[in-house]
């Protein structure tokens, strides 16, 4: 089983489906709008991962059809990509601030791709938690659904808070 995050797996599926569709449409005059829409949806929902895959294609001079999940995972690890820092022996923790529906949510995560704005990072979780105390925060016992739905890995966040009202 691959340790590749789901967004990378989905982005790769979308890019491969799009490449396959392009080939079929050129050779066989193939036209399946539903298939194309599905591929484009996977691509548009995983923009960070798509950008990294394109970077890998350029760096390694390979084509999308040549890439599989194991190769992509190895490339991300080999290049020290921060999106996989949660898998490192000493993972990085990020104090994140994500704005959703005009509300700024602060939280601690190990998954870099879930961070809109980083207000601190460390290999020591307690240091990141302490950095969050510099803000006037009101901690929330449960992760709000709107925040949970916006994250790729909501299961690895903690210390969710919003700014206190003055």
Phi, psi and omega in degrees: 000137182281144174267005180297128178303148184305322181297326177288319177299314180293320178298317179295318176301315180297315180294320178294317179297321179294317178297318179297316179299315180299317179297311180297321182290329178285318185279313188251008185055038182288141179211097176234097185299324180295319179295316179296317180299318179297316179296315181294327178295314178299322179292312185290333181278352185225053188298320180297315180294320178300316179301317180293321179295318177298321177299317179297318179301315180292313182297318187262357181052054176240172176252160179306313180300337180282344185272136169236175185299319181296317179298314181297316178301313179300318180296316180297318178294313182300324181272000178067034183297132182296337181295342176252014182298339178292345179264352181294158178303318175242088185294155173272140173251140182240135168270108187256153172227112179243130179263121180227124180050048177068010177247131177268119177257131176252140180197165176255133178216160173256356184258105186303322184291350176270001185262120173276314178224133182257125179255006177166154177209152179193161172278353179250113184302320182298326177296320179291318178299318179295321178298327180292336180288350177288343179262156175278090186249148174244113185284144183249128183293326181242147179289122178300141183303319181298324177288313181304317182290338181276348185262148176280328180227071182291343183285348181248025176254159177209176175052053180282135182208165171232167177290139177288144174289142177274000000 
